[in-house]
């Protein structure tokens, strides 16, 4: 009985998530607003894939899509590199008191609201002449994601048996060799999890992208979609097509890497 009840809750939750997605998907393939209003939940009378072409070309969705993908990937990789190296130093090197101090200090970043740093960060970005460049987003994205990334990776690395390092050191590996050849390959599950979480956060971020980028050709997809909505507010079919462009990459990432994500989360929680 308990399993049936839990399954019913999960199915209800899935339906709540799928209903808006199905509505947007069907709307993106319909001819015009009239068909969307008269038949909101039905299949399109004819599939109008040209809505996607027009959204991609006319509303510059292609440019915004590339900008978002580029910024999200680069920022996530930067976070991953610094987060993995920092986690290795905090968990595997023999500086117990210093490691605990720096670990606690880094985790304090989790309690600092991002919004409270927008103005001083804007001043810093303008002083370094980074305003209206992609670095104005890449550097803050990578920095703000470090605390939670280090928390997840550290939880996994602490549980790696020290015998592996001892054996590698006997074979002549130094600290850098241990990190690259031993620790990183073992830590793939949490690294993948951290990358995906950071990518999704960067992909959906709006406030900083709206504040720190003014040129249209540099805008990310969330910011570009606001302008798309204003320009095409009478054509909900094309607007829905634009929304699908922002949703599809997330669905692809989850469908391809879902096992790695679950493995990384569970391994970190159990072993940490």
Backbone as CSV, one residue per row, in Angstrom:
resi,resn,N_x,N_y,N_z,CA_x,CA_y,CA_z,C_x,C_y,C_z
1,UNK,0.828,-1.204,0.000,0.000,0.000,0.000,0.868,1.262,0.000
2,UNK,1.958,1.223,0.787,2.844,2.371,0.839,3.497,2.623,-0.522
3,UNK,3.867,1.518,-1.216,4.480,1.668,-2.538,3.497,2.269,-3.529
4,UNK,2.249,1.845,-3.471,1.234,2.377,-4.379,1.048,3.870,-4.136
5,UNK,0.995,4.254,-2.862,0.824,5.672,-2.519,2.001,6.508,-2.997
6,UNK,3.226,5.985,-2.785,4.409,6.728,-3.220,4.473,6.838,-4.729
7,UNK,4.060,5.752,-5.424,4.047,5.786,-6.887,3.010,6.784,-7.407
8,UNK,1.883,6.873,-6.721,0.860,7.843,-7.126,1.374,9.270,-6.974
9,UNK,2.098,9.518,-5.896,2.662,10.854,-5.689,3.671,11.178,-6.783
10,UNK,4.535,10.205,-7.110,5.536,10.424,-8.148,4.886,10.650,-9.504
11,UNK,3.847,9.876,-9.810,3.162,10.044,-11.090,2.473,11.405,-11.166
12,UNK,1.907,11.849,-10.058,1.278,13.177,-10.025,2.313,14.262,-10.258
13,UNK,3.473,14.089,-9.643,4.553,15.059,-9.811,5.028,15.103,-11.262
14,UNK,5.148,13.920,-11.878,5.575,13.854,-13.286,4.558,14.542,-14.194
15,UNK,3.269,14.324,-13.916,2.234,14.960,-14.727,2.286,16.481,-14.605
16,UNK,2.514,16.969,-13.385,2.597,18.423,-13.180,3.730,19.013,-14.005
17,UNK,4.844,18.268,-14.121,5.985,18.755,-14.894,5.736,18.622,-16.391
18,UNK,5.114,17.528,-16.814,4.951,17.256,-18.243,3.868,18.112,-18.898
19,UNK,2.838,18.474,-18.157,1.721,19.211,-18.755,2.183,20.527,-19.393
20,UNK,2.928,21.379,-18.705,3.395,22.608,-19.379,4.313,22.323,-20.565
21,UNK,5.169,21.289,-20.424,6.082,20.955,-21.521,5.310,20.509,-22.759
22,UNK,4.322,19.652,-22.570,3.519,19.171,-23.703,2.759,20.326,-24.348
23,UNK,2.233,21.226,-23.517,1.508,22.381,-24.061,2.416,23.239,-24.936
24,UNK,3.626,23.520,-24.457,4.566,24.344,-25.226,4.998,23.611,-26.492
25,UNK,5.249,22.303,-26.385,5.663,21.520,-27.554,4.595,21.538,-28.637
26,UNK,3.355,21.266,-28.265,2.266,21.269,-29.243,2.058,22.669,-29.819
27,UNK,2.138,23.690,-28.953,1.921,25.061,-29.421,2.992,25.482,-30.418
28,UNK,4.223,25.003,-30.235,5.309,25.392,-31.132,5.139,24.827,-32.530
29,UNK,4.280,23.826,-32.686,4.081,23.192,-33.986,2.756,23.582,-34.636
30,UNK,2.011,24.483,-34.002,0.729,24.902,-34.549,0.890,26.127,-35.437
31,UNK,-0.155,26.398,-36.213,-0.045,27.420,-37.252,-0.066,28.831,-36.690
32,UNK,-1.002,29.110,-35.781,-1.163,30.482,-35.297,-1.838,30.477,-33.929
33,UNK,-2.120,31.681,-33.439,-2.729,31.818,-32.117,-4.128,31.233,-32.060
34,UNK,-4.858,31.328,-33.175,-6.236,30.826,-33.184,-6.259,29.330,-32.917
35,UNK,-5.371,28.581,-33.557,-5.330,27.140,-33.337,-4.908,26.812,-31.913
36,UNK,-4.019,27.615,-31.346,-3.578,27.383,-29.966,-4.733,27.593,-28.997
37,UNK,-5.549,28.635,-29.233,-6.663,28.944,-28.326,-7.794,27.935,-28.484
38,UNK,-8.132,27.591,-29.710,-9.266,26.695,-29.947,-8.936,25.240,-29.643
39,UNK,-7.666,24.859,-29.746,-7.281,23.464,-29.507,-5.976,23.432,-28.707
40,UNK,-6.018,23.889,-27.452,-4.769,24.059,-26.696,-4.029,22.759,-26.390
41,UNK,-4.767,21.662,-26.195,-4.122,20.408,-25.777,-4.097,19.351,-26.876
42,UNK,-4.682,19.643,-28.014,-4.718,18.659,-29.083,-3.483,18.725,-29.961
43,UNK,-3.329,17.699,-30.789,-2.235,17.689,-31.755,-2.455,18.795,-32.790
44,UNK,-1.375,19.330,-33.332,-1.523,20.328,-34.407,-2.205,19.718,-35.622
45,UNK,-3.034,20.497,-36.302,-3.682,20.003,-37.525,-2.637,19.672,-38.580
46,UNK,-1.621,20.510,-38.681,-0.426,20.236,-39.497,0.794,20.698,-38.699
47,UNK,1.889,19.971,-38.857,3.085,20.293,-38.091,3.871,21.405,-38.786
48,UNK,3.931,22.554,-38.146,4.608,23.728,-38.709,6.013,23.852,-38.100
49,UNK,6.949,23.095,-38.661,8.330,23.164,-38.194,9.003,24.481,-38.606
50,UNK,8.358,25.208,-39.513,8.929,26.494,-39.912,8.938,27.501,-38.768
51,UNK,8.110,27.251,-37.712,8.158,28.116,-36.530,9.550,28.104,-35.905
52,UNK,10.179,26.936,-35.913,11.525,26.819,-35.349,12.548,27.552,-36.216
53,UNK,12.374,27.433,-37.521,13.303,28.105,-38.435,13.184,29.614,-38.290
54,UNK,11.973,30.106,-38.229,11.769,31.546,-38.109,12.264,32.063,-36.761
55,UNK,12.026,31.295,-35.689,12.516,31.706,-34.370,14.046,31.722,-34.341
56,UNK,14.662,30.715,-34.965,16.124,30.606,-34.964,16.764,31.745,-35.745
57,UNK,16.171,32.100,-36.888,16.775,33.104,-37.768,16.320,34.524,-37.444
58,UNK,15.006,34.736,-37.400,14.478,36.087,-37.265,14.708,36.687,-35.883
59,UNK,14.632,35.873,-34.845,14.769,36.388,-33.478,16.170,36.178,-32.930
60,UNK,17.108,35.757,-33.763,18.511,35.560,-33.366,18.673,34.544,-32.235
61,UNK,17.752,33.565,-32.198,17.849,32.532,-31.181,19.154,31.749,-31.339
62,UNK,19.609,31.596,-32.580,20.858,30.879,-32.816,22.037,31.558,-32.128
63,UNK,22.098,32.884,-32.206,23.182,33.631,-31.548,23.085,33.507,-30.039
64,UNK,21.888,33.688,-29.499,21.705,33.590,-28.050,22.013,32.173,-27.558
65,UNK,21.608,31.188,-28.347,21.840,29.790,-27.981,23.341,29.506,-27.884
66,UNK,24.090,29.941,-28.879,25.533,29.722,-28.851,26.185,30.436,-27.674
67,UNK,25.774,31.679,-27.422,26.342,32.432,-26.299,26.099,31.714,-24.977
68,UNK,24.869,31.261,-24.770,24.545,30.559,-23.526,25.342,29.273,-23.399
69,UNK,25.436,28.540,-24.494,26.157,27.257,-24.450,27.640,27.489,-24.169
70,UNK,28.215,28.447,-24.856,29.643,28.742,-24.682,29.951,29.199,-23.256
71,UNK,29.177,30.153,-22.756,29.414,30.679,-21.417,29.192,29.600,-20.366
72,UNK,28.125,28.826,-20.522,27.798,27.796,-19.533,28.875,26.719,-19.482
73,UNK,29.345,26.277,-20.634,30.361,25.218,-20.671,31.689,25.717,-20.109
74,UNK,32.136,26.879,-20.559,33.430,27.398,-20.101,33.415,27.655,-18.599
75,UNK,32.362,28.301,-18.111,32.279,28.586,-16.673,32.222,27.298,-15.861
76,UNK,31.498,26.306,-16.354,31.405,25.024,-15.640,32.743,24.304,-15.612
77,UNK,33.481,24.358,-16.721,34.801,23.717,-16.765,35.792,24.420,-15.834
78,UNK,35.723,25.745,-15.780,36.603,26.490,-14.873,36.289,26.111,-13.423
79,UNK,35.020,26.071,-13.088,34.617,25.670,-11.740,35.079,24.259,-11.434
80,UNK,34.928,23.372,-12.408,35.307,21.970,-12.213,36.803,21.844,-11.958
81,UNK,37.613,22.561,-12.728,39.056,22.482,-12.552,39.503,22.989,-11.197
82,UNK,39.061,24.197,-10.833,39.455,24.765,-9.545,38.822,24.000,-8.381
83,UNK,37.576,23.548,-8.564,36.908,22.819,-7.492,37.561,21.482,-7.216
84,UNK,37.938,20.755,-8.271,38.584,19.452,-8.084,39.959,19.614,-7.447
85,UNK,40.734,20.585,-7.920,42.070,20.803,-7.359,41.987,21.232,-5.896
86,UNK,41.060,22.131,-5.578,40.904,22.583,-4.197,40.442,21.443,-3.296
87,UNK,39.499,20.649,-3.781,39.005,19.515,-2.996,40.118,18.504,-2.726
88,UNK,40.954,18.279,-3.719,42.087,17.369,-3.527,43.033,17.889,-2.453
89,UNK,43.323,19.178,-2.498,44.218,19.759,-1.496,43.608,19.708,-0.099
90,UNK,42.299,19.921,-0.001,41.645,19.958,1.307,41.467,18.580,1.922
91,UNK,41.328,17.547,1.093,40.993,16.221,1.618,42.150,15.234,1.617
92,UNK,43.119,15.396,0.720,44.162,14.378,0.586,45.534,14.830,1.071
93,UNK,45.721,16.133,1.240,47.009,16.619,1.721,46.969,16.776,3.240
94,UNK,48.102,16.565,3.889,48.154,16.445,5.343,48.315,17.802,6.035
95,UNK,47.297,18.642,5.894,47.271,19.909,6.623,45.914,19.996,7.316
96,UNK,45.742,19.216,8.371,44.423,19.002,8.952,43.784,20.301,9.430
97,UNK,44.492,21.083,10.257,43.903,22.299,10.806,43.648,23.346,9.730
98,UNK,44.642,23.522,8.843,44.458,24.497,7.768,43.343,24.061,6.818
99,UNK,43.287,22.761,6.532,42.251,22.251,5.631,40.866,22.509,6.199
100,UNK,40.672,22.252,7.488,39.373,22.490,8.100,39.018,23.974,8.066
101,UNK,40.000,24.816,8.320,39.746,26.262,8.316,39.332,26.734,6.920
102,UNK,40.106,26.354,5.903,39.803,26.804,4.546,38.511,26.182,4.033
103,UNK,38.241,24.936,4.412,36.997,24.290,4.002,35.791,25.045,4.566
104,UNK,35.873,25.384,5.858,34.789,26.149,6.482,34.666,27.536,5.857
105,UNK,35.793,28.167,5.597,35.789,29.499,4.997,35.141,29.477,3.613
106,UNK,35.461,28.468,2.827,34.883,28.353,1.482,33.384,28.123,1.551
107,UNK,32.950,27.278,2.490,31.526,26.970,2.598,30.703,28.168,3.062
108,UNK,31.362,29.163,3.653,30.641,30.383,4.020,30.047,31.071,2.789
109,UNK,30.642,30.782,1.626,30.101,31.347,0.395,28.697,30.876,0.086
110,UNK,28.276,29.754,0.693,26.927,29.240,0.458,25.851,30.120,1.089
111,UNK,26.212,30.870,2.113,25.210,31.666,2.831,25.187,33.118,2.364
112,UNK,26.020,33.471,1.396,26.045,34.842,0.883,25.088,34.957,-0.302
113,UNK,24.048,35.761,-0.222,23.119,35.913,-1.348,23.820,36.543,-2.557
114,UNK,23.612,35.954,-3.697,24.238,36.486,-4.912,23.773,37.904,-5.211
115,UNK,22.506,38.180,-4.949,21.967,39.509,-5.236,22.650,40.624,-4.468
116,UNK,23.168,40.311,-3.271,23.821,41.345,-2.472,25.168,41.756,-3.053
117,UNK,25.693,40.983,-4.003,27.004,41.269,-4.575,26.926,41.882,-5.976
118,UNK,25.718,42.100,-6.478,25.572,42.581,-7.856,26.215,43.953,-8.059
119,UNK,25.999,44.864,-7.128,26.530,46.222,-7.285,28.053,46.249,-7.134
120,UNK,28.628,45.697,-6.042,30.100,45.683,-5.966,30.749,44.894,-7.090
121,UNK,30.075,43.828,-7.542,30.610,43.066,-8.664,30.583,43.886,-9.947
122,UNK,29.546,44.685,-10.126,29.474,45.579,-11.284,30.629,46.578,-11.268
123,UNK,30.918,47.136,-10.087,32.038,48.071,-9.956,33.351,47.383,-10.283
124,UNK,33.515,46.157,-9.819,34.742,45.410,-10.082,34.890,45.100,-11.568
125,UNK,33.803,44.726,-12.199,33.827,44.379,-13.620,34.167,45.600,-14.470
126,UNK,33.578,46.729,-14.144,33.874,47.942,-14.915,35.318,48.413,-14.683
127,UNK,35.822,48.274,-13.457,37.207,48.677,-13.178,38.207,47.848,-13.980
128,UNK,37.885,46.586,-14.196,38.773,45.705,-14.961,38.422,45.681,-16.450
129,UNK,37.512,46.582,-16.858,37.121,46.710,-18.265,36.576,45.394,-18.839
130,UNK,35.794,44.709,-18.041,35.186,43.448,-18.470,33.700,43.603,-18.793
131,UNK,33.162,44.798,-18.546,31.738,44.996,-18.812,31.439,44.787,-20.296
132,UNK,30.305,44.128,-20.551,29.863,43.827,-21.911,30.832,42.885,-22.626
133,UNK,31.416,41.965,-21.874,32.191,40.854,-22.446,31.708,39.569,-21.789
134,UNK,31.971,38.456,-22.422,31.540,37.180,-21.852,32.260,36.856,-20.555
135,UNK,33.457,37.411,-20.372,34.174,37.193,-19.117,33.423,37.805,-17.930
136,UNK,32.591,38.800,-18.188,31.804,39.400,-17.117,30.801,38.414,-16.533
137,UNK,30.501,37.355,-17.268,29.623,36.309,-16.765,30.403,35.051,-16.377
138,UNK,31.396,34.695,-17.176,32.130,33.453,-16.934,32.801,33.470,-15.564
139,UNK,33.479,34.561,-15.230,34.200,34.629,-13.955,33.256,34.602,-12.744
140,UNK,32.178,35.410,-12.721,31.250,35.304,-11.583,30.555,33.947,-11.496
141,UNK,30.135,33.401,-12.640,29.495,32.086,-12.618,30.415,31.043,-11.990
142,UNK,31.664,31.027,-12.435,32.618,30.040,-11.928,32.886,30.245,-10.440
143,UNK,32.983,31.494,-10.029,33.293,31.794,-8.627,32.137,31.430,-7.705
144,UNK,30.933,31.835,-8.055,29.783,31.579,-7.187,29.458,30.084,-7.080
145,UNK,29.865,29.301,-8.055,29.569,27.864,-8.030,30.614,27.060,-7.265
146,UNK,31.736,27.677,-6.902,32.818,26.937,-6.247,32.426,26.337,-4.889
147,UNK,31.768,27.059,-3.990,31.482,26.472,-2.670,30.708,25.157,-2.728
148,UNK,29.595,25.137,-3.453,28.800,23.908,-3.503,29.535,22.812,-4.277
149,UNK,30.324,23.208,-5.280,31.100,22.212,-6.037,32.148,21.560,-5.145
150,UNK,32.851,22.364,-4.374,33.864,21.826,-3.466,33.220,20.944,-2.406
151,UNK,32.049,21.338,-1.942,31.332,20.533,-0.942,31.017,19.137,-1.480
152,UNK,30.514,19.058,-2.705,30.147,17.767,-3.298,31.386,16.914,-3.572
153,UNK,32.409,17.518,-4.154,33.610,16.756,-4.515,34.362,16.292,-3.269
154,UNK,34.453,17.156,-2.271,35.136,16.774,-1.030,34.460,15.582,-0.366
155,UNK,33.129,15.553,-0.396,32.404,14.451,0.217,32.798,13.115,-0.399
156,UNK,33.107,13.122,-1.676,33.520,11.891,-2.355,34.997,11.589,-2.114
157,UNK,35.843,12.601,-2.249,37.285,12.367,-2.167,37.735,11.916,-0.778
158,UNK,37.011,12.315,0.255,37.391,11.896,1.599,37.331,10.381,1.764
159,UNK,36.461,9.730,0.998,36.255,8.297,1.159,37.191,7.450,0.297
160,UNK,38.011,8.084,-0.537,38.951,7.313,-1.362,40.030,6.710,-0.466
161,UNK,40.259,5.408,-0.535,41.246,4.756,0.347,42.646,5.339,0.154
162,UNK,43.313,5.611,1.254,44.668,6.161,1.187,45.670,5.151,0.644
163,UNK,45.297,3.848,0.684,46.206,2.818,0.152,46.482,3.020,-1.332
164,UNK,45.518,3.583,-2.062,45.737,3.834,-3.488,46.852,4.857,-3.684
165,UNK,46.846,5.891,-2.878,47.901,6.903,-2.969,49.251,6.343,-2.528
166,UNK,49.231,5.532,-1.474,50.488,4.953,-0.999,51.133,4.089,-2.074
167,UNK,50.302,3.293,-2.751,50.829,2.427,-3.812,51.352,3.257,-4.979
168,UNK,50.637,4.340,-5.317,51.067,5.193,-6.429,52.360,5.927,-6.085
169,UNK,52.512,6.335,-4.816,53.731,7.021,-4.409,54.938,6.083,-4.437
170,UNK,54.701,4.822,-4.121,55.780,3.836,-4.211,56.242,3.681,-5.658
171,UNK,55.278,3.827,-6.597,55.613,3.735,-8.024,56.247,5.021,-8.549
172,UNK,56.377,6.042,-7.700,57.091,7.253,-8.097,56.232,8.438,-8.465
173,UNK,54.930,8.369,-8.235,54.066,9.497,-8.567,54.158,10.576,-7.497
174,UNK,54.177,11.841,-7.935,54.135,12.957,-7.007,52.711,13.406,-6.789
175,UNK,52.556,14.562,-6.144,51.223,15.066,-5.821,50.405,15.345,-7.087
176,UNK,51.040,15.954,-8.086,50.320,16.262,-9.321,49.944,14.980,-10.063
177,UNK,50.867,14.029,-10.108,50.575,12.754,-10.761,49.472,11.991,-10.064
178,UNK,49.461,12.032,-8.729,48.386,11.383,-7.968,47.030,11.995,-8.320
179,UNK,47.016,13.314,-8.408,45.760,14.011,-8.697,45.246,13.680,-10.092
180,UNK,46.125,13.714,-11.078,45.718,13.527,-12.477,45.427,12.057,-12.789
181,UNK,46.285,11.147,-12.335,46.196,9.746,-12.757,45.394,8.853,-11.814
182,UNK,45.252,9.260,-10.566,44.568,8.401,-9.602,43.245,9.012,-9.138
183,UNK,43.317,10.211,-8.575,42.140,10.812,-7.932,41.077,11.231,-8.940
184,UNK,41.483,11.920,-9.993,40.488,12.402,-10.968,39.706,11.269,-11.641
185,UNK,40.368,10.214,-12.144,39.584,9.120,-12.758,38.592,8.477,-11.792
186,UNK,38.970,8.349,-10.528,38.068,7.757,-9.544,36.888,8.682,-9.255
187,UNK,37.121,9.974,-9.366,36.121,10.967,-8.974,35.220,11.401,-10.122
188,UNK,35.179,10.648,-11.190,34.351,11.024,-12.344,32.876,11.223,-11.973
189,UNK,32.234,10.343,-11.193,30.804,10.551,-10.880,30.498,11.902,-10.249
190,UNK,31.175,12.308,-9.166,30.845,13.637,-8.624,31.244,14.778,-9.546
191,UNK,32.297,14.591,-10.340,32.701,15.639,-11.270,31.632,15.866,-12.335
192,UNK,31.069,14.787,-12.840,29.992,14.910,-13.829,28.776,15.590,-13.201
193,UNK,28.455,15.181,-11.984,27.321,15.790,-11.284,27.519,17.288,-11.110
194,UNK,28.714,17.673,-10.661,29.018,19.093,-10.460,28.935,19.853,-11.773
195,UNK,29.470,19.275,-12.838,29.435,19.947,-14.139,27.993,20.181,-14.588
196,UNK,27.148,19.160,-14.458,25.765,19.291,-14.919,25.017,20.323,-14.093
197,UNK,25.175,20.273,-12.774,24.483,21.241,-11.917,24.914,22.669,-12.244
198,UNK,26.209,22.861,-12.435,26.707,24.201,-12.755,26.254,24.642,-14.142
199,UNK,26.280,23.719,-15.099,25.842,24.050,-16.457,24.387,24.513,-16.462
200,UNK,23.536,23.776,-15.752,22.122,24.142,-15.721,21.916,25.483,-15.026
201,UNK,22.650,25.712,-13.937,22.543,26.999,-13.263,22.991,28.151,-14.144
202,UNK,24.101,27.955,-14.855,24.598,28.992,-15.763,23.663,29.186,-16.945
203,UNK,23.122,28.104,-17.458,22.239,28.161,-18.619,20.978,28.978,-18.328
204,UNK,20.452,28.845,-17.112,19.192,29.500,-16.761,19.379,30.860,-16.097
205,UNK,20.604,31.265,-15.795,20.839,32.516,-15.078,20.403,33.723,-15.913
206,UNK,19.727,34.654,-15.267,19.183,35.809,-15.994,19.702,37.150,-15.476
207,UNK,19.761,37.326,-14.152,19.986,38.655,-13.572,21.339,39.221,-13.992
208,UNK,22.420,38.473,-13.753,23.745,38.980,-14.106,23.897,39.138,-15.619
209,UNK,23.324,38.201,-16.375,23.403,38.298,-17.832,22.688,39.547,-18.334
210,UNK,21.637,39.938,-17.640,20.897,41.135,-18.031,21.630,42.407,-17.614
211,UNK,22.348,42.358,-16.496,23.037,43.540,-15.983,24.363,43.801,-16.675
212,UNK,25.122,42.752,-16.941,26.516,42.912,-17.347,26.749,42.791,-18.846
213,UNK,25.701,42.517,-19.620,25.823,42.468,-21.079,24.799,43.416,-21.687
214,UNK,25.268,44.340,-22.485,24.358,45.301,-23.111,24.232,45.098,-24.621
215,UNK,25.261,44.532,-25.247,25.221,44.320,-26.697,24.333,43.133,-27.036
216,UNK,23.525,43.314,-28.060,22.572,42.267,-28.424,23.262,40.980,-28.864
217,UNK,24.395,41.098,-29.566,25.063,39.907,-30.080,25.783,39.116,-28.992
218,UNK,25.854,39.670,-27.776,26.493,38.969,-26.660,25.480,38.359,-25.695
219,UNK,24.208,38.629,-25.880,23.189,38.199,-24.930,23.079,36.680,-24.848
220,UNK,22.658,36.224,-23.679,22.396,34.797,-23.495,20.930,34.508,-23.811
221,UNK,20.597,33.238,-23.839,19.253,32.837,-24.251,18.155,33.351,-23.312
222,UNK,18.303,33.276,-21.974,17.233,33.812,-21.114,16.972,35.297,-21.342
223,UNK,18.034,36.082,-21.523,17.854,37.517,-21.780,17.262,37.730,-23.164
224,UNK,17.757,36.978,-24.148,17.242,37.110,-25.502,15.778,36.738,-25.610
225,UNK,15.320,35.775,-24.768,13.924,35.355,-24.820,12.987,36.466,-24.368
226,UNK,13.459,37.349,-23.507,12.622,38.481,-23.085,12.356,39.395,-24.275
227,UNK,13.420,39.712,-25.028,13.245,40.515,-26.229,12.426,39.801,-27.282
228,UNK,12.593,38.494,-27.358,11.806,37.689,-28.303,10.327,37.760,-27.957
229,UNK,10.026,37.701,-26.672,8.637,37.792,-26.240,8.037,39.141,-26.610
230,UNK,8.829,40.210,-26.419,8.317,41.543,-26.749,8.110,41.714,-28.250
231,UNK,9.030,41.114,-29.021,8.940,41.296,-30.473,7.870,40.406,-31.101
232,UNK,7.600,39.247,-30.487,6.673,38.290,-31.088,5.531,37.962,-30.129
233,UNK,5.073,38.964,-29.372,4.054,38.679,-28.379,2.712,38.324,-29.007
234,UNK,2.528,38.527,-30.304,1.285,38.136,-30.961,1.398,36.796,-31.665
235,UNK,2.561,36.195,-31.655,2.753,34.899,-32.307,3.278,33.903,-31.276
236,UNK,2.346,33.245,-30.595,2.733,32.344,-29.517,3.316,31.040,-30.046
237,UNK,3.067,30.731,-31.291,3.661,29.524,-31.869,5.175,29.684,-31.965
238,UNK,5.621,30.823,-32.481,7.062,31.069,-32.574,7.680,31.286,-31.198
239,UNK,6.923,31.902,-30.299,7.417,32.067,-28.934,7.619,30.709,-28.274
240,UNK,6.706,29.785,-28.489,6.830,28.437,-27.943,8.024,27.703,-28.555
241,UNK,8.264,27.948,-29.840,9.435,27.344,-30.481,10.721,27.861,-29.833
242,UNK,10.750,29.149,-29.521,11.914,29.705,-28.841,12.112,29.100,-27.463
243,UNK,11.021,28.867,-26.748,11.119,28.231,-25.428,11.668,26.819,-25.552
244,UNK,11.249,26.107,-26.586,11.743,24.741,-26.780,13.245,24.716,-27.006
245,UNK,13.769,25.722,-27.681,15.218,25.791,-27.884,15.965,25.903,-26.545
246,UNK,15.354,26.551,-25.568,16.011,26.700,-24.272,15.848,25.456,-23.395
247,UNK,14.839,24.645,-23.684,14.561,23.471,-22.852,15.291,22.226,-23.354
248,UNK,15.402,22.083,-24.675,15.936,20.855,-25.270,17.339,20.490,-24.766
249,UNK,18.296,21.432,-24.686,19.633,21.041,-24.197,19.606,20.429,-22.801
250,UNK,18.753,20.954,-21.928,18.645,20.412,-20.577,18.123,18.986,-20.617
251,UNK,17.114,18.738,-21.441,16.557,17.390,-21.556,17.584,16.415,-22.111
252,UNK,18.350,16.850,-23.101,19.369,15.973,-23.687,20.439,15.615,-22.658
253,UNK,20.886,16.605,-21.904,21.926,16.367,-20.901,21.442,15.380,-19.855
254,UNK,20.228,15.569,-19.376,19.702,14.666,-18.356,19.498,13.252,-18.899
255,UNK,18.994,13.135,-20.120,18.740,11.812,-20.678,20.032,11.047,-20.941
256,UNK,21.093,11.750,-21.333,22.362,11.084,-21.644,23.175,10.795,-20.381
257,UNK,23.145,11.719,-19.434,24.037,11.611,-18.273,23.300,11.369,-16.965
258,UNK,22.049,10.929,-17.011,21.281,10.783,-15.781,21.896,9.753,-14.832
259,UNK,22.453,8.671,-15.378,23.063,7.661,-14.519,24.276,8.220,-13.786
260,UNK,25.091,9.012,-14.494,26.256,9.619,-13.863,25.842,10.614,-12.783
261,UNK,24.771,11.363,-13.049,24.302,12.339,-12.070,23.845,11.637,-10.788
262,UNK,23.022,10.590,-10.938,22.537,9.849,-9.771,23.690,9.177,-9.047
263,UNK,24.606,8.603,-9.812,25.754,7.936,-9.208,26.613,8.911,-8.415
264,UNK,26.821,10.094,-8.968,27.630,11.085,-8.266,26.983,11.586,-6.994
265,UNK,25.675,11.820,-7.043,24.971,12.324,-5.864,24.945,11.275,-4.768
266,UNK,24.602,10.035,-5.124,24.506,8.974,-4.117,25.872,8.604,-3.560
267,UNK,26.897,8.576,-4.417,28.236,8.232,-3.934,28.732,9.270,-2.954
268,UNK,28.525,10.553,-3.277,28.965,11.601,-2.368,28.217,11.582,-1.044
269,UNK,26.913,11.309,-1.086,26.125,11.338,0.131,26.431,10.148,1.027
270,UNK,26.684,8.989,0.418,26.933,7.800,1.213,28.353,7.779,1.736
271,UNK,29.322,8.081,0.845,30.717,7.975,1.237,31.171,9.148,2.082
272,UNK,30.520,10.308,1.896,30.952,11.481,2.645,30.570,11.372,4.101
